[in-house]
Amino acid sequence: MDGSNEDILATETFVQQAMDIIMEDVVRKAGDTRGKVCEWRSPEDLKELLDLELRPDGEAHARTLQRCRDAIGYSIKTHHPHFFNQLYVGVDPYAMVGAFITDATQPSQYTYEMAPVHSLIEDVVLGKMMELMGWTEGGDGIFNPGGSMSNMYAINLARFQHCPNIKELGLSASPRMVLFTSEEAHYSVVKGAAFLGMGTKNVYMVPSDQRGKMISVELEKQIQAAKLEGAVPFMVLATAGTTVLGSFDPIEELADVCEQHNLWLHVDACWGGAVAVSSRHKHLLAGIHRAKSVAWNPHKMLMAGQQCSAFLVRDKTGLLHRCHSADASYLFQKDKFYDLSYDSGDKSVQCARKADVFRFWLMWKALGTRVLELRVDRALDTARYLTEEVKKREGFRLLMEPEYANVCFWYIPPSLRNIPESPEFWQKVHVVAPKVKERMLKKGSLMVGYQTHRDKVNFFRMIVISPLVGPTHMDFVLDEIHRLGADL
Ligand SMILES: Cc1ncc(COP(=O)(O)O)c(C=O)c1O
């Protein structure tokens, strides 16, 4: 690029043509079931196909545009109505435009000076999310690149509150501190404990019941046991919407235990937080107003696009800032002429911070809370329909009644339907889901996750989110799994 008129024109044309490709190959195809969910290629074949090598000389725009088409073509179609593989699906169109705008304008959310629009928006969105948590007095918070980060913030903050010296003196200033979470919690808790120097063995795993909910009596026992060992309990990390089963921990009961032992209660509502917008389903979060912090990912159920995660803190004394601040004098000057409370950057462990909040705000503004509520209700109705179908259909077995949008089930092919349920039977069932998954990927017809869980052999985990899917898509899923696995 040399800044000449021809150059500027060529750049404009390129951007326009690239946008046309996005419109044609992504946006228009979003609700279309005719195309494939994925164009499966082995890593070797895909490397060959994409010509990934970086060279001294650049390429013509036509070639670059083809590379854009190829990148879209061989990417997973997360917008496709047959994509149910993860705890997110595609991106809402308003949120997508929001992402384009932040990518085009490149604000960096450390100071009001560098991100005036986004600093104000972050404040408003966090405030609204806290209101939905029932935090009538408000609080504090920050948007992070992902729920794992938000959970790590929670651990760091709770630990700092319990042992403020740790910021300056490090781990040598702290006793052996332990936190409690359930066996069903997201793995970011264990990673966070390792990353923050606590040690994974200092994450005490509290048993959960058959429905995947943390058992408060067991929590109480483990706290007592930890104290007898001489360890210092400081935090309980509950989950609202677990990754595999979609279970909600009993927050009220856990809050009672935390209050009794003076422990920080964090609720990982990355997945389940979305029910806060639904009058029908918000009861699942009962007690969350008593949490000291919450992690909530609008990029999951609400489709705000990756990555968009809010860490909310009920504290109003500036704890988040005190915990993470480093007072860089080139960014956070104390003698600026504007209200410094909008310089949120020193609450963060990052320096440059993408304005993830903008696409969520734009979508929320465009749709209103009422449409977000309808979407959550619709997803849960569709998950309910799927559950009833699984129960009705021969050859399908429900793992447990879902509470949320995770529907877990086994497919039993005809060859196994009339044999007794011995360990051998379950070993045979165990190999069905991976085989069906391989076939669906190679055919490109469907994407559904599978896994083992505790003593359960491989099963399918369907995640229902998109407002574009309904009963016919659920019927397709079960029919397709049967088509792909009937001969096994
Ligand atoms: C319950 C729960 N918490 C946290 C996370 C981590 O979120 P992220 O993928 O944004 O790091 C996940 C991810 O699926 C999750 O299911």
The ligand as a Gaussian input file, in Angstrom:
#p B3LYP/6-31G(d) Opt

LIG

0 1
 C      -19.621000     -23.602000      32.771000
 C      -18.502000     -23.031000      31.963000
 N      -17.688000     -22.132000      32.522000
 C      -16.655000     -21.594000      31.860000
 C      -16.413000     -21.938000      30.547000
 C      -15.240000     -21.349000      29.836000
 O      -15.634000     -20.360000      28.963000
 P      -14.681000     -19.912000      27.753000
 O      -14.756000     -20.999000      26.734000
 O      -15.273000     -18.622000      27.284000
 O      -13.308000     -19.747000      28.317000
 C      -17.236000     -22.863000      29.909000
 C      -17.005000     -23.254000      28.517000
 O      -17.711000     -23.965000      27.896000
 C      -18.308000     -23.429000      30.651000
 O      -19.106000     -24.349000      30.108000

